[in-house]
Amino acid sequence: MNLIQNFPFFSIILSMFSGTVSSVLPGKAAKWLNSAVIAVIAGLSCVLLVYLTLTGESYVYMMGHFPAPWGNEIRAGVLEAGMALFFCIIMLLSMMGGRKKLIEEVDEEKHNLYYILINLLLSSLLALVYTNDLFTAYVFVEINTISACGLIMIRQNGRTIEAAVRYMIMSLLGSGLFLLGICMLYDLTGHLLMSNIQQEIAVIVSQEQYTIPLLVTIAFMSVGLAIKSALFPFHSWLPDAYGYSTVSSAAILSSLVSKGYIFLLIKIFYRVIGIDIINGNKIINILFVFGIAGMIFGSLSAIKENDIRRMIAFSSVAQIGYIYMGFGLGTEQGMTASIFHILSHAATKSLLFIAAIGLTDVSNGSRHFQDLTGAGYRNKIAGIGFTVGALSMVGLPAFSGFISKILFAQAAVYTSGKTIVTLLVLGISTILNAIYFMKTVIRIYTPEKTEYETIYCKQQKEYTITIILFILLNLVLGLGSQPITDWIHSGLSMFS
């Protein structure tokens, strides 16, 4: 086996091992180890992506070289490698942007614990991307949940503890439904490896057997992962979890954690059940309805908010709705638009959370809109970053959000029966996005005579670099979208 084919395994193990090592390191050493590990894994993922692009084929890596049913498997294709690379980039930038605030928000003796949780979270995300075994996916879903919960409550104030409890309750409900689905699939097929399950399901469907149990299984797994990814109306935990955690935690939770669950659901659609069976199933219509409802109600909730971070959090509910709406279209174009929006939303939402903390820090720490008046002048780079993120969310050309909405609109045109509803909701959602994001941009660039502290924006060069890199990433996604959509198409063909 080629050495490069070991890189997914190396990436998962390296991240888990660095979490163990961080437990005996002081906070500063754990910080540098964390940054180095994320950078190394990003490098490994980049090399793997180039290798898979050149070969044009995916491959299966057998853990310990034992075949099924005794062994466990990793499966890597261009979509998996590219997603792993993107996750590493977002996580590294999110950590950079919130590193200075971590000193203020988390007790010093807990800094190494924070980096342990980040390393475990990264290992779980990589495992969800690469694993070819459903039960292994469930194990890392729980690792992901525990890590994310720790990142929320490590700030140790009343709101974060309450948010962590609500997050845990909803996540355990989703995990329970997902586990029930896995148990039922194992009972139906006798397998846990994704490829083997798909073969057995094809036989079951061709013989028209177990129609109702299979439908219930798909429903359990879809709803379970929808709950964990905060699809409306299962989003009640999200505003406090994103709004009151540390800035790096908020950026990572909103950009990556929910996307790991969504990517796992895409794998289940393609590699476990079979995309043709999914598209012919009524579950896809339910996801479509929840998706368009989330697009509207998430935006309406954001409009009513007077807290900038909670407003950004409610915006995530709307953006998750976009992704599930794309699933509900039941076409490859819709799936491509959803996957692109995973990338667009991750790059933009992290930028918004990190820019927002720069605006609040020069407004005497207040997150209320009336106190943010003129904040864009007091912290220029944060103002620019928030404006770019807002314009991307609204869908201004040249930014990634514009490409997402164009792809969704194109997918809707080629989908019979859902075209008018999709285009109408896309238009309404865009208007609602413009209302609350442009209202905020106007507020931060309205002149204000009140004197505020500006120490934070003067001291943080790393913060400035992070904002600039996020803006560039957004522009790359917006201006270089064609190679990215080609990569998505290639990855989906490897999935099948």
HELIX and SHEET records of a PDB file:
HELIX    1   1 LEU A    3  ASN A    6  5                                   4    
HELIX    2   2 PHE A    7  SER A   22  1                                  16    
HELIX    3   3 GLY A   27  THR A   55  1                                  29    
HELIX    4   4 MET A   63  HIS A   65  5                                   3    
HELIX    5   5 VAL A   78  GLU A  105  1                                  28    
HELIX    6   6 GLU A  108  LYS A  110  5                                   3    
HELIX    7   7 HIS A  111  TYR A  130  1                                  20    
HELIX    8   8 LEU A  134  MET A  153  1                                  20    
HELIX    9   9 GLY A  158  THR A  189  1                                  32    
HELIX   10  10 MET A  194  SER A  206  1                                  13    
HELIX   11  11 THR A  211  LYS A  228  1                                  18    
HELIX   12  12 LEU A  238  TYR A  244  1                                   7    
HELIX   13  13 VAL A  247  ILE A  252  1                                   6    
HELIX   14  14 LEU A  253  VAL A  257  3                                   5    
HELIX   15  15 SER A  258  LYS A  267  1                                  10    
HELIX   16  16 ILE A  268  ILE A  273  3                                   6    
HELIX   17  17 ILE A  275  ASN A  279  1                                   5    
HELIX   18  18 ILE A  283  LYS A  304  1                                  22    
HELIX   19  19 ILE A  308  GLY A  328  1                                  21    
HELIX   20  20 GLU A  332  ASP A  361  1                                  30    
HELIX   21  21 PHE A  369  ASP A  371  5                                   3    
HELIX   22  22 ALA A  375  ARG A  378  1                                   4    
HELIX   23  23 LYS A  380  VAL A  394  1                                  15    
HELIX   24  24 SER A  400  VAL A  413  1                                  14    
HELIX   25  25 THR A  419  ILE A  444  1                                  26    
HELIX   26  26 ILE A  455  GLN A  459  1                                   5    
HELIX   27  27 LYS A  461  LEU A  479  1                                  19    
HELIX   28  28 SER A  481  PHE A  495  1                                  15    
SHEET    1   A 2 TYR A  59  MET A  62  0                                        
SHEET    2   A 2 GLU A  73  ALA A  76 -1                                        
END                                                                             
